[in-house]
Amino acid sequence: MVTLDEVRQVVAQLPRAYEALVRGHVKFRVGRIVFLAFSRDETVMGFAFPKEYRQMLVDSEPDKFMLPSTSDMRYHWVHVRLAAVDAAEMRDLVLDAWAMCVPRKVSAGFRLDH
């Protein structure tokens, strides 16, 4: 199972990203934009994801991915059960979510360097 601490290690490398505690939830942001958020028990991670592809993602692996709550459907957002992903997949999800929130040249530069 992937842990919050493992996600923190990935996020620590990302330019402009920082951690915030909001109403008991750990969230990671770029500026004021949240790109990752955790359930209070740290078993589910919400992450930025294009709206137009999220139903397809959830349908492809419903034991792993979930749609957000009805009130969050307006956002570019999906949830993943951390017990269902390994470290490599988590890293990909985190990087893609972060890349949605930074200028393209920042994410492209990071990916070239890493």
C-alpha positions in Angstrom: 0.0 0.0 0.0 1.2 3.5 -0.9 1.4 5.8 2.1 1.1 9.6 2.5 4.8 9.8 3.3 5.7 8.2 0.0 3.5 10.8 -1.8 5.2 13.5 0.2 8.6 12.3 -1.0 7.4 12.6 -4.6 5.7 16.0 -4.1 8.9 17.4 -2.3 10.7 17.2 -5.7 8.0 19.2 -7.6 8.5 22.9 -8.3 5.9 25.2 -6.8 4.1 22.4 -4.9 3.5 22.6 -1.2 1.5 20.8 1.5 -1.5 22.3 3.4 -3.7 21.0 6.2 -7.4 22.0 5.5 -10.1 21.0 7.9 -8.1 17.9 8.9 -7.3 16.9 5.3 -3.8 16.9 3.9 -3.8 18.6 0.5 -1.1 19.5 -1.9 -1.3 22.7 -3.9 0.3 24.8 -6.6 -0.6 28.3 -5.6 -4.2 28.1 -4.6 -5.0 25.1 -6.8 -5.3 21.8 -5.1 -3.9 18.9 -7.2 -3.9 16.2 -4.5 -6.0 15.6 -1.4 -6.3 12.8 1.1 -9.1 11.3 3.1 -8.8 11.8 6.9 -7.8 8.1 7.2 -5.2 8.5 4.4 -6.6 5.5 2.4 -8.0 7.5 -0.5 -6.2 10.1 -2.6 -8.1 12.6 -4.7 -6.1 13.9 -7.7 -6.5 16.3 -10.6 -7.7 14.5 -13.7 -9.3 15.7 -16.9 -13.1 15.6 -16.6 -13.6 14.2 -20.1 -11.6 11.0 -19.3 -12.5 10.3 -15.7 -15.6 8.1 -16.3 -13.5 6.0 -18.7 -10.8 5.7 -16.0 -13.2 4.6 -13.3 -14.9 2.1 -15.6 -11.6 0.6 -16.6 -10.6 -0.2 -13.0 -13.6 0.3 -10.6 -11.8 -1.5 -7.7 -9.1 1.1 -7.9 -10.6 4.4 -9.0 -13.8 6.2 -7.9 -15.7 9.3 -9.0 -15.6 12.2 -6.5 -18.7 13.1 -4.5 -21.6 14.8 -6.4 -20.6 18.2 -5.1 -17.0 17.7 -6.5 -18.1 16.5 -10.0 -17.7 20.1 -11.3 -13.9 19.8 -10.7 -11.3 18.0 -12.7 -11.0 15.3 -10.0 -10.9 11.5 -9.4 -10.2 9.3 -6.3 -7.9 6.3 -6.0 -7.7 3.7 -3.3 -4.1 3.8 -2.1 -4.1 0.1 -1.3 -4.7 -0.6 -5.0 -1.7 1.2 -6.5 2.0 0.7 -6.3 4.7 3.4 -5.9 5.3 3.7 -9.7 1.6 4.2 -10.5 1.2 6.7 -7.6 4.2 8.7 -8.9 2.6 8.8 -12.4 -0.8 10.0 -11.0 0.9 12.6 -8.8 3.1 13.9 -11.7 0.1 14.1 -14.1 -2.1 15.9 -11.5 0.7 18.4 -10.7 1.3 19.0 -14.4 -2.3 20.1 -14.8 -1.6 23.0 -12.4 1.7 24.4 -13.5 2.8 26.1 -16.7 3.7 23.6 -19.4 7.3 24.7 -19.5 7.7 24.0 -15.8 6.3 20.5 -16.1 8.2 19.8 -19.3 11.5 21.0 -17.7 10.9 18.8 -14.7 10.2 15.7 -16.7 13.4 16.3 -18.8 15.5 16.6 -15.7 14.0 13.5 -14.0 
